[in-house]
Amino acid sequence: MDARATQSDYRIVMFGQTNLNNSVLISYFHQDIGVDCHIIDPRFWRESWDIGDGPVMALLDCDSAPMDRLLELFDPLHDRDAETILVLYNAPKRHPLERLISWPLVRGLIYSGTGDQQVLNAIRRIRKGELWLPRELMAILVDRARERPKRIAGFTGVLTKREKQILRLTATGATNTEVAEALNVSQHTVKTHVYNLFKKIGASNRIQAVNWAKENMHELIADEATESP
């Protein structure tokens, strides 16, 4: 996976109002960070917007639209062929939006009222591969994810050979597109296998599946070696 983009390669697309504050912030991105950035106004979210190819950091202005409209952006961003990360910007405190940090693509949450220099610092760190999340929310997220490690007795045979291959690739950070290319199958096939293996290992999201795969990686590799012709 060495060919994958580093966070510093990501250009920025802001989904938000074309107002003075956002325009000033974008000029800072150009001048202080030296990264390309443009705004997509909420009026065009329901249309066939196109943010182009290549890795993108989607900066979502949470004050620009109601939550249901913000959520409309999540699936299209997740389904992009290129790598995508998402930062929730201008988010109100103690709002349901805070729960979205558990979504796999979300790398940062920046509260309303955060100064421009602090926002720039957050973007710099996220582009270096770090998370930028409030400590209290990070603690809640970690506590919810903590549980006694579960091991499935008789691992061999629980997953099909193809499911094991997909799970092993997923654990390396590969996207569905990359998995499909590596195995020479369609993305639809990959999504179907992912859905089935999630049910088998008791995972409800990609993060849980990756953690489960890492705990059982030695068995995944051993089983694949045994099944290879």
C-alpha positions in Angstrom: 0.0 0.0 0.0 3.1 2.3 -0.3 1.5 3.9 -3.4 -1.3 5.4 -1.4 -1.4 9.1 -0.9 0.0 10.7 2.2 -2.2 13.1 4.1 -0.1 16.1 2.8 -1.2 15.2 -0.8 -4.8 16.0 0.0 -6.4 19.1 -1.4 -9.2 20.7 0.5 -12.9 21.1 -0.6 -15.1 23.1 1.8 -18.8 22.3 1.8 -20.3 25.5 3.2 -21.6 29.0 2.7 -19.7 31.4 0.4 -19.4 34.0 3.2 -16.6 36.3 4.4 -15.4 33.9 7.2 -15.0 30.9 4.9 -13.4 33.0 2.2 -10.9 34.4 4.7 -10.2 30.8 5.9 -9.6 29.6 2.4 -7.2 32.4 1.7 -5.2 31.2 4.8 -5.1 27.7 3.4 -3.6 29.0 0.2 -1.1 31.4 1.9 -0.1 29.6 5.1 -0.4 25.9 4.1 0.0 26.2 0.4 -2.9 23.9 -0.5 -5.6 24.3 -3.1 -9.1 24.8 -1.6 -12.5 25.8 -3.0 -16.1 26.1 -1.7 -19.1 24.1 -2.8 -22.2 26.1 -1.7 -25.1 24.2 0.0 -27.4 25.3 -2.9 -25.5 22.8 -5.1 -25.3 19.8 -2.7 -28.4 18.2 -4.2 -27.1 18.5 -7.7 -24.5 16.4 -9.4 -21.5 18.0 -7.7 -18.1 16.9 -8.7 -14.9 17.4 -6.6 -12.6 15.9 -9.1 -10.1 13.1 -8.9 -7.4 12.5 -6.4 -7.2 12.5 -2.6 -9.5 15.1 -0.9 -10.0 16.5 2.5 -13.7 17.4 2.7 -14.1 20.3 5.2 -17.8 20.3 6.2 -19.1 23.6 7.6 -21.6 22.3 10.1 -23.2 25.7 10.5 -24.1 25.9 6.8 -27.1 23.6 6.7 -29.4 21.4 8.8 -28.1 18.0 10.0 -30.1 16.0 7.5 -28.6 17.9 4.6 -25.1 17.5 6.0 -25.7 13.8 6.3 -26.6 13.7 2.6 -22.9 14.3 1.8 -21.6 11.3 3.7 -22.4 8.4 1.3 -21.2 10.2 -1.9 -18.0 11.1 -0.1 -17.5 7.5 1.2 -18.2 6.1 -2.3 -15.6 8.2 -4.1 -13.0 6.1 -6.0 -10.2 8.3 -4.7 -9.1 8.5 -1.0 -11.2 10.9 1.1 -11.1 12.1 4.6 -13.6 14.3 6.3 -13.3 17.1 8.9 -16.4 18.5 10.7 -15.8 22.3 11.0 -17.7 25.0 12.8 -19.5 22.3 14.8 -21.7 23.3 17.8 -20.9 21.7 21.2 -23.2 19.1 22.7 -24.9 18.5 19.3 -25.8 15.2 17.7 -23.1 16.0 15.1 -20.5 15.0 17.7 -21.6 11.4 17.3 -20.3 11.4 13.7 -16.7 11.1 14.9 -17.3 7.3 15.0 -17.7 7.4 11.2 -14.6 5.9 9.5 -13.7 8.8 7.3 -13.9 11.5 10.0 -10.5 12.6 11.0 -11.3 15.8 12.9 -13.9 17.9 14.6 -13.4 21.6 15.1 -15.9 23.5 17.3 -17.6 26.8 16.5 -15.7 29.8 17.7 -12.3 28.3 17.1 -9.8 30.9 16.0 -8.4 30.8 12.4 -4.9 30.0 13.6 -6.1 27.1 15.6 -8.1 25.9 12.6 -5.0 26.1 10.5 -3.1 24.2 13.1 -5.8 21.5 13.1 -5.7 21.2 9.3 -1.9 20.9 9.3 -1.9 18.1 11.9 -4.7 16.2 10.1 -2.8 16.5 6.8 0.2 14.9 8.6 -2.0 11.9 9.5 -3.1 12.8 13.0 -6.6 12.9 14.5 -8.0 16.2 15.7 -10.8 15.4 18.1 -11.9 16.9 21.5 -10.4 14.9 24.4 -13.7 14.3 26.1 -15.2 12.9 22.9 -12.1 10.8 22.2 -12.4 9.3 25.7 -16.0 8.4 25.1 -15.1 6.8 21.7 -12.3 4.7 23.2 -14.5 3.6 26.1 -17.3 2.5 23.8 -14.8 0.5 21.6 -13.2 -1.2 24.6 -14.3 -4.8 25.2 -12.8 -8.1 26.1 -11.2 -9.6 23.0 -13.4 -12.1 21.3 -12.1 -15.1 19.6 -14.3 -17.4 17.5 -13.7 -21.1 18.1 -12.8 -23.0 15.1 -11.8 -20.0 13.0 -11.1 -22.2 9.9 -14.3 -22.4 7.9 -16.1 -19.5 9.5 -15.1 -17.3 6.6 -14.8 -18.3 2.9 -11.4 -18.0 1.2 -12.6 -14.8 -0.6 -13.9 -13.2 2.6 -10.5 -13.9 4.3 -8.7 -12.2 1.4 -10.9 -9.2 1.6 -10.7 -8.9 5.4 -6.9 -9.2 5.3 -6.6 -6.4 2.6 -9.1 -4.3 4.5 -6.9 -4.6 7.7 -4.1 -3.0 5.7 -6.2 0.1 5.1 -7.3 -0.7 1.6 -10.5 0.9 0.3 -13.2 -1.2 -1.4 -11.9 0.1 -4.8 -8.4 -1.1 -4.0 -9.6 -4.5 -2.8 -11.6 -4.9 -6.0 -8.6 -4.1 -8.1 -6.3 -6.4 -6.1 -8.7 -9.4 -6.4 -9.9 -8.5 -9.9 -13.6 -8.4 -8.9 -16.3 -5.7 -9.0 -16.8 -3.2 -6.1 -20.4 -4.7 -5.8 -18.9 -8.1 -5.2 -16.5 -6.7 -2.6 -19.4 -4.9 -0.8 -21.5 -8.1 -0.7 -18.6 -10.1 0.8 -17.9 -7.3 3.3 -21.6 -7.4 4.4 -21.5 -11.2 4.8 -18.2 -11.3 6.7 -19.4 -8.5 9.0 -22.3 -10.7 10.1 -20.1 -13.7 10.6 -17.5 -11.9 12.9 -20.1 -9.8 14.7 -18.8 -6.5 13.4 -21.1 -3.5 12.9 -18.6 -1.2 11.1 -15.3 -1.2 9.3 -13.3 -0.2 12.4 -14.5 -3.3 14.4 -13.8 -5.5 11.4 -10.2 -4.2 11.1 -9.6 -4.7 14.8 -11.0 -8.2 14.7 -8.8 -9.0 11.7 -5.7 -7.7 13.4 -6.4 -9.9 16.5 -6.7 -12.9 14.2 -4.2 -12.0 11.5 -1.9 -15.0 12.1 -4.9 -17.3 11.6 -6.0 -15.4 8.5 -2.6 -15.8 6.9 -2.2 -19.5 8.0 -5.6 -20.4 6.6 -4.9 -18.6 3.3 -1.6 -20.5 3.0 -3.3 -23.8 3.6 -6.1 -23.1 1.1 -3.7 -21.9 -1.7 -3.2 -24.4 -4.5 
